[in-house]
Amino acid sequence: MRLTSNIDFKNFNINGNKNKILNLLFKILKKKNQIIDSLKKDYKYPLKKLNIYNFKKYSKVNLIGMGGSSLGAKAIYNFLKHKIGRKFFFIDNLETENKSNSKGQLINLIISKSGNTLETIANSNILIKKHHKNIFITENKNSYLRNLAEKLKAEIFDHNNYIGGRYSVLSEVGMIPAQLMGLKSFKFKQYDKLIKNKFFLDSLVMNVSNTLTLIKKKKYNSVILNYDKKSNDLFFWYQQLIAESLGKNNKGIFPIISNLPKDNHSLMQYYLDGPKINFYTFFYVNDETSLRVKNKDLLKSHSFLKNKTINDIKFSQYIATQNVFESKKIPFRSFFINKRNEETMGELFTFFILETILLGKAMKLNAFDQPAVELIKIDTKKKLI
């Protein structure tokens, strides 16, 4: 069934309580919610200050940031790489080796909401050179990175203090990198159109209701069966969104990313015949430019591969695997992506963010904080002092 013109969606084959979640959605949408406001076209962020033409001579960007400060932009970059000319390097962990590129005309894009993220401070200290162009996105308050930006006379864009990292992809945190990639930021903004789409809302609500039914059956593991390598970072973004938003008070969903068809030869046996504690998401992107099998080199035993592309083979596996899951009554939903563009990414970001907020409300959790993680930050600083 068509979720949008870009996405076909098959929901879990479960009959959840749709009305309860629909009422919950309407309550959420009626109240002022700054996270949801950031999904809208009229969200105010300082993109007009960023004159892309001033950066034409820069062919490379180091994006330095942790978690939500990097994951959304990285998802956009790899999903839409065919449209992007500028090379991006994502420094999103502490590395013992320098995996960035500091030669030539280069922009350092440093992103941290608090301005005090330890890993981002350390990486920035090591990577920033005198000849680099530096752009900072951070809150307008006294912090290490704000002070560093002022010292370097760098361009500074304010990070709105009410947008948490994992929800920030359609705010300045994701859209300034998108503009530096040469993409149209307004094309990602699909909320206003989607919220008027009855089928989108019905699918979202039933999806959340069915997920709650699965959780009640003690299925806490959400396994993403991803058939598109370019979407891996989309699901690392989704992994943080779900785990950090809902993993509280001994509740939550554990998102696991599985790469198909590779994992047919390692994990699929467990998925099919192991403990029934998982539910699954199939994710497939139609790729019209995939490689084609060389007919003249095929042996007769495999003539059925004649004229087939890699896309044809993967799609056959995608359908066959779903058929087996259905026969074994293993719960799954599926996304089939028809077009790889900004609009599709915006639709997926919007769907998953609304899904998470709804799940949090239904599970009576605060989906916007991460108190346990703060304990590690505090203790780490104590160890370094």
Secondary structure, 3 states (H helix, E strand, C coil): CECCCCEEEECCCCCCCHHHHHHHHHHHHHCCCHHHHCCCCCCCCHHHHCCHHHHCCCCEEEEECCCHHHHHHHHHHHHCHHHCCCEEEEECCCCCCCCCCCCCCEEEEEECCCCCCHHHHHHHHHHCCCCCEEEEEECCCCCHHHHHHHHHCCEEEECCCCCCHHHCCCCHHHHHHHHHCCCCHHHHCCHHHHCCCHHHHHHHHHHHHHHHHHHHCCCCEEEEEECCHHHHHHHHHHHHHHHHHHCCCCCCCEEEEEECCHHHHCCHHHHHHCCCCEEEEEEEECCCCCCECCHHHCCHHHHHHCCCEHHHHHHHHHHHHHHHHHHCCCCEEEEEECCCCHHHHHHHHHHHHHHHHHHHHHCCCCCCCCHHHHHHHHHHHHHHC
